[in-house]
């Protein structure tokens, strides 16, 4: 029997972590992507399901 090597968990790079523009939390799973006229990239939870307080 061959032994499987356990790989160390890799830390996520700052570029790989997506933050919701509406609620400010890390996005895990599906997300929506918007690129504005000013070339700003914004990410949102899929369907705006985040629990942000609306003003």
Buried (B, 14 or more C-beta within 10 A) or exposed (E): EEEEEEEEEEEEEEEEEBEBBBBEEEBEEEEBEEEEEEEEEEBBBEEEEBEBEEE
